[in-house]
Amino acid sequence: MIIVDYRLNVEDKIMTKKNLKNEINQIKGKTIALVYIFENDKEYGMNHFFIWKSKILSHWMVAIEDLGCHILIIDVRTFVEKAMNKTLPYVDYVLNMNSGTFDLSAMALVPSTCSVLGIPCIPCSATTIIEGENKLFSNAIAKYDNLNVPAILDYSESGGVFRPINLGNSMGVKSGPIYKKEVGLYQTFIDGYDITVPLVYNPLICKLDFLPSLIYLPDNEDTAWYNDETAKKTRTGYSFNKVEICDEIKKSILKLANDINITTFCRIDARFRRKDRLAKDVPLNIENPMDFYFIEINVMPTIRPENNFSYAFSLLSQDSSFIAIVDIINELFDRCDIYMFLLVCSILYKKT
């Protein structure tokens, strides 16, 4: 009997560890193109508010090489030109590092080109970037999928937080009222705590699965604190703690991920409504879906050492099925970090 899973519209199946090991071993020898923004590109569409520089790119490069793969390092413009001129060397996969452009159409240029060529693009497609990174679209889809979304406020009202429509990295996020008309979402501020929920494709169960969810605990213990532009840049003023979210919230999150066509990895940012202060290192469960408010989905999340995604990876428990994947990568390649883990999981989805 074939059971269709509502989350990814794939057959409900489980891969054996032996088969998984064989699949991972076959990644060796593949060619992966790492496509990045040339920072000095003056073209209008390449204008960016944030760029992944060598501190981030180098970890991906090392991971590609440590997986026994060949790496082609190429900038966006050259990649597209060579692709259209049919002079691009053969590549098996593309790792899209073209993030942070003001224009979402330009941000989607690499996966769009990959779609023309039939090359699997990691982490996502052009349509996923447009639907996910545009906060109007993602909020509407989240609401449709039964996730709470903060109410829209008039710009003149107090008690809200403004977020630009297309920008990430908390750029332009600020408390209201808003006196200058800007394009964005001005929503009711949810008193409580920031939550982040990482999702990764799990090749053992052939579905998206959850890494440990995290709550931001501000050093000042203020429930009015949120991860604004300054906190995002300095990565100070808070600590992480693990948080459990109930199955009903997880079901809605997976439905959202499916509707936006997340296939490899992503991160959901939310607010946990809570009036009282939380102690650090105390186990926390979110059992009431009405206390969980969707803020945004990051379809191309930044992965850097010790940030939220990496910290969640470090918290994997031995009862997680992801541990078997980590163990196999360690066995085959003598190490496994978050970059190798995400590449392996993403490639194994793209192979299906």
C-alpha positions as CSV (number, residue, x, y, z in Angstrom):
1,M,0.0,0.0,0.0
2,I,1.3,3.4,-1.0
3,I,0.8,6.1,1.7
4,V,1.1,9.6,0.3
5,D,2.6,12.0,2.8
6,Y,1.0,15.4,2.9
7,R,4.2,17.1,3.9
8,L,6.2,16.5,0.7
9,N,3.9,14.7,-1.6
10,V,6.3,11.7,-1.7
11,E,5.8,8.1,-0.9
12,D,6.1,7.2,2.7
13,K,9.2,5.1,2.7
14,I,12.3,4.4,4.9
15,M,15.8,3.9,3.6
16,T,17.9,1.3,5.4
17,K,21.2,2.4,6.9
18,K,23.1,0.1,4.6
19,N,21.5,1.7,1.5
20,L,22.0,5.2,3.0
21,K,25.7,4.5,3.5
22,N,25.9,3.4,-0.2
23,E,24.1,6.5,-1.3
24,I,26.3,8.8,0.7
25,N,29.4,7.0,-0.6
26,Q,28.3,7.7,-4.1
27,I,28.5,11.4,-3.5
28,K,32.3,11.1,-3.9
29,G,33.6,12.4,-7.2
30,K,30.6,14.7,-7.9
31,T,31.2,18.2,-9.1
32,I,29.5,21.0,-7.1
33,A,29.5,24.6,-8.3
34,L,29.6,27.1,-5.5
35,V,28.0,30.2,-7.1
36,Y,28.5,33.5,-5.1
37,I,28.0,37.2,-5.5
38,F,31.1,39.1,-6.8
39,E,31.0,41.9,-4.2
40,N,32.2,44.6,-6.6
41,D,29.6,43.9,-9.3
42,K,27.9,47.2,-10.0
43,E,25.0,45.9,-11.9
44,Y,21.6,47.2,-10.5
45,G,20.3,43.7,-9.7
46,M,23.4,42.7,-7.8
47,N,23.0,45.6,-5.3
48,H,22.9,43.8,-2.0
49,F,22.2,44.6,1.7
50,F,24.1,41.6,2.9
51,I,26.6,39.2,1.4
52,W,28.1,35.9,2.4
53,K,31.9,36.5,2.5
54,S,34.8,34.1,2.8
55,K,34.2,33.4,6.5
56,I,31.0,31.7,5.5
57,L,31.9,30.5,2.0
58,S,35.1,28.8,3.1
59,H,33.3,26.4,5.4
60,W,31.1,25.3,2.5
61,M,34.3,24.9,0.3
62,V,36.0,22.7,2.8
63,A,32.9,20.6,3.3
64,I,32.6,20.0,-0.5
65,E,36.3,18.9,-0.6
66,D,36.0,16.7,2.5
67,L,33.1,14.9,0.9
68,G,35.5,13.9,-1.9
69,C,33.8,16.2,-4.4
70,H,35.2,18.6,-7.0
71,I,34.4,22.2,-6.5
72,L,33.8,24.9,-9.1
73,I,33.9,28.4,-7.6
74,I,32.2,30.9,-9.8
75,D,30.4,34.2,-9.5
76,V,26.8,34.7,-10.5
77,R,27.4,36.7,-13.7
78,T,30.0,34.3,-15.0
79,F,27.8,31.3,-14.1
80,V,24.8,32.6,-16.0
81,E,26.9,33.7,-19.0
82,K,28.6,30.4,-19.3
83,A,25.3,28.5,-18.8
84,M,23.6,30.4,-21.6
85,N,26.7,30.2,-23.9
86,K,27.0,26.5,-23.2
87,T,30.6,26.9,-22.0
88,L,29.9,25.9,-18.4
89,P,31.9,22.9,-17.3
90,Y,29.8,19.9,-16.3
91,V,28.5,20.1,-12.8
92,D,26.3,17.7,-10.8
93,Y,24.9,20.2,-8.3
94,V,24.9,23.9,-7.7
95,L,25.2,25.4,-4.2
96,N,23.6,28.9,-4.4
97,M,25.4,31.5,-2.3
98,N,23.7,34.4,-4.1
99,S,21.8,35.8,-1.1
100,G,21.1,39.3,0.2
101,T,20.2,41.1,-3.0
102,F,17.6,43.9,-2.7
103,D,15.8,42.5,-5.8
104,L,14.3,39.1,-5.2
105,S,14.3,38.4,-8.9
106,A,18.1,38.7,-8.9
107,M,18.3,36.6,-5.8
108,A,16.4,33.9,-7.7
109,L,18.7,34.1,-10.8
110,V,20.9,31.1,-10.0
111,P,18.1,28.5,-9.4
112,S,16.2,29.9,-12.4
113,T,19.2,29.3,-14.6
114,C,19.7,25.8,-13.0
115,S,16.1,25.1,-13.9
116,V,16.8,25.9,-17.6
117,L,19.8,23.5,-17.5
118,G,18.2,20.8,-15.4
119,I,20.9,21.1,-12.7
120,P,19.8,20.5,-9.1
121,C,20.1,23.7,-7.1
122,I,20.7,23.7,-3.3
123,P,19.0,24.9,-1.2
124,C,15.9,25.8,-3.2
125,S,14.2,26.8,-6.4
126,A,13.4,30.3,-7.8
127,T,9.7,30.1,-6.9
128,T,10.6,29.1,-3.3
129,I,12.8,32.2,-3.0
130,I,10.0,34.5,-4.3
131,E,7.3,32.9,-2.2
132,G,9.4,32.5,1.0
133,E,11.5,35.7,1.1
134,N,8.5,38.0,0.3
135,K,6.9,38.4,3.7
136,L,3.5,39.3,2.3
137,F,3.4,35.9,0.5
138,S,4.9,33.8,3.3
139,N,2.6,35.4,6.0
140,A,-0.5,34.7,3.8
141,I,0.6,31.1,3.3
142,A,1.3,30.6,7.0
143,K,-2.1,31.9,7.9
144,Y,-3.7,29.6,5.4
145,D,-1.8,26.7,7.0
146,N,-3.3,27.5,10.4
147,L,-0.3,29.3,11.9
148,N,-0.9,32.4,13.9
149,V,0.3,35.6,12.2
150,P,0.5,38.9,14.1
151,A,-2.2,41.4,13.1
152,I,-1.5,44.2,10.7
153,L,-1.4,47.7,12.2
154,D,-1.8,51.1,10.8
155,Y,1.6,52.8,10.5
156,S,0.5,55.5,13.0
157,E,-0.3,53.1,15.7
158,S,2.1,52.2,18.5
159,G,2.9,48.7,19.7
160,G,4.1,47.2,16.4
161,V,7.2,46.0,14.6
162,F,8.0,46.9,11.0
163,R,9.7,44.5,8.7
164,P,10.6,45.3,5.0
165,I,8.9,43.0,2.5
166,N,12.0,41.5,0.8
167,L,15.0,42.1,3.2
168,G,16.5,39.6,5.5
169,N,19.2,39.5,8.2
170,S,16.8,41.7,10.3
171,M,17.7,44.7,8.0
172,G,15.2,47.6,8.5
173,V,13.4,45.8,11.4
174,K,12.2,48.5,13.9
175,S,9.6,49.3,16.4
176,G,6.7,51.6,15.6
177,P,5.0,53.9,15.1
178,I,6.3,54.4,11.5
179,Y,6.4,58.0,10.4
180,K,7.8,57.5,6.9
181,K,5.8,55.4,4.5
182,E,7.9,52.3,3.6
183,V,7.1,49.1,1.9
184,G,6.8,46.4,4.5
185,L,4.7,44.7,7.1
186,Y,3.8,46.6,10.2
187,Q,2.4,44.0,12.7
188,T,1.4,43.8,16.3
189,F,4.4,43.1,18.6
190,I,4.0,39.8,20.4
191,D,5.3,40.1,23.9
192,G,7.4,37.1,24.7
193,Y,10.4,35.4,23.1
194,D,11.9,34.8,19.7
195,I,11.8,31.2,18.5
196,T,13.6,29.6,15.6
197,V,12.7,26.2,14.1
198,P,15.2,24.6,11.6
199,L,14.0,22.0,9.1
200,V,16.2,19.6,7.1
201,Y,15.4,16.8,4.7
202,N,16.0,13.5,6.4
203,P,17.1,10.8,3.8
204,L,16.5,8.0,6.2
205,I,12.7,8.7,6.4
206,C,12.6,10.6,3.0
207,K,10.8,13.6,4.6
208,L,11.6,17.0,6.1
209,D,12.4,16.6,9.7
210,F,13.1,18.9,12.7
211,L,16.4,19.8,14.2
212,P,16.0,21.0,17.8
213,S,14.0,24.2,18.0
214,L,15.6,27.1,19.9
215,I,14.3,30.0,22.0
216,Y,16.3,33.2,22.4
217,L,16.7,34.2,26.0
218,P,17.8,37.9,26.3
219,D,20.4,38.8,28.8
220,N,18.2,41.6,30.1
221,E,15.3,39.1,30.7
222,D,13.0,41.6,28.9
223,T,10.0,40.0,27.1
224,A,10.0,43.1,24.8
225,W,13.4,42.2,23.4
226,Y,13.6,40.8,19.9
227,N,16.4,39.9,17.5
228,D,16.7,43.2,15.7
229,E,19.3,44.4,13.2
230,T,21.9,45.3,15.9
231,A,21.5,42.0,17.7
232,K,21.8,40.2,14.4
233,K,25.0,42.0,13.5
234,T,26.7,41.6,16.9
235,R,25.2,38.2,17.8
236,T,25.2,39.4,21.4
237,G,22.7,40.1,24.1
238,Y,21.1,36.6,24.3
239,S,21.7,32.9,24.7
240,F,20.0,29.9,23.2
241,N,17.9,27.3,25.0
242,K,16.2,24.2,23.5
243,V,12.4,24.3,23.3
244,E,9.9,21.6,22.4
245,I,6.9,22.5,20.2
246,C,3.7,20.5,20.1
247,D,2.7,18.2,17.2
248,E,-0.1,20.5,16.0
249,I,2.4,23.4,15.5
250,K,4.8,21.0,13.7
251,K,2.1,19.8,11.4
252,S,1.3,23.4,10.4
253,I,5.0,24.2,9.9
254,L,5.5,21.2,7.7
255,K,2.4,22.1,5.7
256,L,3.9,25.6,5.2
257,A,7.2,24.1,4.1
258,N,5.4,21.9,1.6
259,D,3.3,24.8,0.2
260,I,6.5,26.9,-0.4
261,N,8.2,23.8,-1.8
262,I,11.0,23.5,0.7
263,T,13.0,20.3,-0.2
264,T,16.4,20.6,1.5
265,F,16.6,22.9,4.5
266,C,15.1,26.1,5.9
267,R,14.4,27.9,9.1
268,I,11.2,29.3,10.6
269,D,11.3,32.3,12.8
270,A,8.4,32.9,15.3
271,R,7.4,34.5,18.5
272,F,6.4,32.6,21.7
273,R,3.7,34.6,23.5
274,R,4.7,34.7,27.2
275,K,4.4,37.5,29.8
276,D,6.6,36.1,32.5
277,R,10.4,35.8,32.4
278,L,12.0,32.5,31.7
279,A,14.9,31.0,33.5
280,K,17.9,29.8,31.5
281,D,18.6,26.1,31.1
282,V,15.1,25.1,32.1
283,P,13.3,22.7,29.8
284,L,10.5,24.5,27.9
285,N,7.5,23.2,26.0
286,I,5.1,25.1,23.8
287,E,1.9,23.2,24.0
288,N,-0.7,25.7,23.0
289,P,-0.6,26.6,19.2
290,M,-2.2,30.0,20.1
291,D,1.0,31.0,21.8
292,F,3.1,30.4,18.6
293,Y,3.2,33.3,16.1
294,F,4.8,32.9,12.7
295,I,7.1,35.8,11.7
296,E,9.0,34.6,8.6
297,I,10.6,31.7,6.8
298,N,14.2,31.7,5.8
299,V,14.5,29.6,2.6
300,M,18.3,30.4,2.3
301,P,19.4,30.6,6.0
302,T,22.8,31.8,6.9
303,I,24.9,28.9,8.2
304,R,27.9,30.0,10.3
305,P,29.6,28.5,13.3
306,E,27.7,28.9,16.6
307,N,24.7,30.6,15.0
308,N,21.1,29.3,15.5
309,F,21.3,26.5,12.8
310,S,24.7,25.3,13.9
311,Y,23.7,25.4,17.6
312,A,20.5,23.3,16.8
313,F,22.7,20.8,15.0
314,S,25.0,20.5,18.1
315,L,21.9,19.6,20.2
316,L,20.9,16.5,18.3
317,S,20.2,13.7,20.7
318,Q,21.1,10.1,20.3
319,D,17.4,9.2,19.7
320,S,17.2,11.4,16.6
321,S,17.3,9.5,13.3
322,F,19.7,12.3,12.1
323,I,22.4,10.8,14.3
324,A,22.6,7.7,12.1
325,I,23.3,10.1,9.1
326,V,26.0,11.9,11.2
327,D,27.6,8.6,12.2
328,I,27.8,7.4,8.6
329,I,29.3,10.7,7.4
330,N,31.9,10.4,10.2
331,E,32.6,6.8,9.3
332,L,33.1,7.6,5.6
333,F,34.8,11.0,5.8
334,D,36.3,11.1,9.3
335,R,34.3,14.1,10.4
336,C,30.9,15.7,10.1
337,D,30.0,19.3,10.6
338,I,26.8,21.2,9.9
339,Y,28.0,22.0,6.3
340,M,28.8,18.4,5.4
341,F,25.5,17.3,7.0
342,L,23.4,19.8,5.1
343,L,25.2,19.0,1.8
344,V,24.7,15.3,2.2
345,C,21.0,15.6,3.1
346,S,20.3,18.0,0.3
347,I,22.1,16.0,-2.4
348,L,20.3,12.9,-1.3
349,Y,17.0,14.7,-1.8
350,K,18.1,16.0,-5.2
351,K,18.9,12.5,-6.3
352,T,15.3,11.3,-5.7
